[in-house]
Amino acid sequence: MIWSIVPSEFIFQNLYEPPTQGKKETLHVGGVVMVVEVTGFGQAKIERLISPNAGDYLKPEWMPGQVIRLFP
């Protein structure tokens, strides 16, 4: 419990705002479908990998959280 003369909206202002997220895109890279979050400057962060091939999930360059370039 907080006892303060400051309004709770001011203290907890970040809790009332929805979180901002980047734009989600679906890409086809090397026969694999990826869901990525565009971070800007021609880069994107891998959010999810969709592939029927189990070997694709073991590639370190396609792990979720990796940053990839959108343009060669």
PyMOL commands that set and color helices and strands:
alter all, ss='L'
color gray80, all
select helices_A, chain A and resi 8-11+13-16+54-58+60-62
alter helices_A, ss='H'
color red, helices_A
select strands_A, chain A and resi 23-29+32-40+43-50+67-69
alter strands_A, ss='S'
color yellow, strands_A
deselect
rebuild
show_as cartoon
